Every structure is written in C-alpha cells, then in structure tokens.
Amino acid sequence: MAKTSKPSPPKTAKIKANRVRRRVLRLAQRLAVQKEKTERAERHAAIDHEPRAGKPRTRRPSRR
C-alpha cells in the first residue's frame, strides 16, 4: 500500500534564521577555500626550477 504524504512542519523564525546562518557560513567557507587555492596556485607557479648551485644534477646509477 502506498504511503500517504505527510505535511512538513511549519517554518518558524528560528528555523529560518539558522538556515540563513548555515548558508552564509557555507558561502564564506567556499570563498575562503577558493581564495586559498588561487593563492597556492600562484605561489607554485612562481617557483622557478633553477639548477642547484654547486654540483650539477647527475643521474645516480641504480643500486642493483
């Protein structure tokens, strides 16, 4: 037998306020993560892979 639909509880001011607060916090967190990612990408792009001073890089023989 099919279940009858149950009406959702009334939306109180407290429920609405909490929902808005959660949305705002989630948005702020998303923006913070996005900003952090872009900064990290910029930092990594700025790193130049220059050869080390001193001995040039050489391939090590395998240990076998």
Residue pairs with C-beta under 8 A, 6 or more apart in sequence:
51 57
